[in-house]
């Protein structure tokens, strides 16, 4: 006999609802259903510090298509090219970190 199916709203994938019963906490259940972002559960996701940065020049103009590197000390957490809005990729850590963002110098911009 087929079992009931549940839907992960983020991915659009269906999975057997019985799988939810196997999870030990509410966060895992919310994550399986695609609602972890809204969960105010006691047990939080291990990567609960999640930020995205918009890089701007000294005049406040967004830096689009600019190479960047995000570091904690000498350790590189992320690197890439800013998107069409001047944003970096999302960067997640398990605890608060003091980061540095290195921006590649190009015409009309300066490294910070």
C-alpha positions as CSV (number, residue, x, y, z in Angstrom):
1,X,0.0,0.0,0.0
2,X,1.5,3.4,-0.9
3,X,2.3,5.8,1.9
4,X,1.4,9.4,2.2
5,X,3.8,11.8,0.6
6,X,5.1,15.1,2.0
7,X,6.5,18.0,0.0
8,X,9.7,20.0,0.5
9,X,8.5,23.5,-0.5
10,X,12.0,24.7,-1.3
11,X,13.0,21.9,-3.7
12,X,9.5,20.8,-4.8
13,X,10.5,17.2,-4.1
14,X,8.0,14.7,-2.6
15,X,9.2,12.2,0.0
16,X,7.5,9.6,2.2
17,X,5.7,11.2,5.1
18,X,6.9,8.3,7.4
19,X,10.4,9.8,7.1
20,X,9.3,12.8,9.2
21,X,8.6,10.4,12.1
22,X,12.2,9.3,12.1
23,X,13.6,12.7,12.9
24,X,14.5,13.4,16.5
25,X,13.6,17.1,16.6
26,X,11.4,19.7,15.2
27,X,14.1,21.5,13.3
28,X,15.0,18.4,11.3
29,X,11.3,18.0,10.4
30,X,11.0,21.7,9.4
31,X,14.2,21.3,7.3
32,X,12.8,18.3,5.5
33,X,9.7,20.2,4.7
34,X,11.6,23.3,3.5
35,X,10.5,25.5,6.4
36,X,13.7,25.5,8.4
37,X,14.2,29.3,7.8
38,X,11.0,30.0,9.7
39,X,11.7,27.6,12.6
40,X,12.2,29.0,16.0
41,X,13.2,25.6,17.4
42,X,15.3,25.0,20.4
43,X,17.9,23.0,18.4
44,X,19.1,25.4,15.6
45,X,20.9,24.6,12.4
46,X,24.7,24.3,12.9
47,X,25.3,27.1,10.4
48,X,23.0,29.7,11.9
49,X,25.1,32.8,10.9
50,X,24.3,33.4,7.3
51,X,25.1,36.7,5.6
52,X,25.3,38.1,2.1
53,X,27.1,41.4,1.4
54,X,26.6,44.2,-1.1
55,X,29.9,45.7,-2.2
56,X,30.0,49.4,-3.1
57,X,32.6,51.9,-4.2
58,X,33.4,55.1,-2.3
59,X,30.5,56.9,-4.1
60,X,28.0,54.2,-3.0
61,X,27.7,52.6,-6.4
62,X,27.3,48.8,-6.4
63,X,30.4,46.9,-7.5
64,X,29.0,44.6,-10.2
65,X,31.1,41.8,-11.7
66,X,34.0,42.4,-9.3
67,X,36.2,39.6,-7.8
68,X,36.2,39.3,-4.0
69,X,37.5,37.1,-1.3
70,X,36.0,36.7,2.2
71,X,38.5,35.7,4.9
72,X,38.8,34.9,8.6
73,X,42.4,35.6,9.3
74,X,44.3,33.8,6.6
75,X,41.5,31.2,6.0
76,X,39.4,31.9,2.9
77,X,35.7,31.3,3.6
78,X,34.4,32.3,0.1
79,X,35.6,33.8,-3.2
80,X,33.8,34.7,-6.3
81,X,32.5,37.6,-8.5
82,X,29.7,39.9,-7.4
83,X,26.4,39.4,-9.1
84,X,24.3,42.0,-11.1
85,X,23.3,43.7,-7.8
86,X,26.9,43.8,-6.5
87,X,26.2,41.0,-4.0
88,X,28.5,38.3,-2.8
89,X,27.4,34.7,-2.4
90,X,25.8,33.8,1.0
91,X,28.4,33.0,3.7
92,X,27.5,30.7,6.5
93,X,29.3,29.9,9.8
94,X,28.4,28.1,13.0
95,X,29.4,31.0,15.2
96,X,30.0,34.8,14.8
97,X,33.3,35.6,13.0
98,X,35.2,38.8,12.3
99,X,35.7,38.7,8.6
100,X,37.7,40.7,6.0
101,X,36.5,41.2,2.4
102,X,39.2,41.7,-0.2
103,X,38.1,43.3,-3.4
104,X,40.1,43.1,-6.6
105,X,41.2,46.5,-7.8
106,X,39.9,47.4,-11.3
107,X,39.4,50.6,-13.3
108,X,37.5,53.1,-11.2
109,X,37.6,51.0,-8.0
110,X,40.0,50.6,-5.2
111,X,40.8,47.6,-3.0
112,X,39.5,47.8,0.5
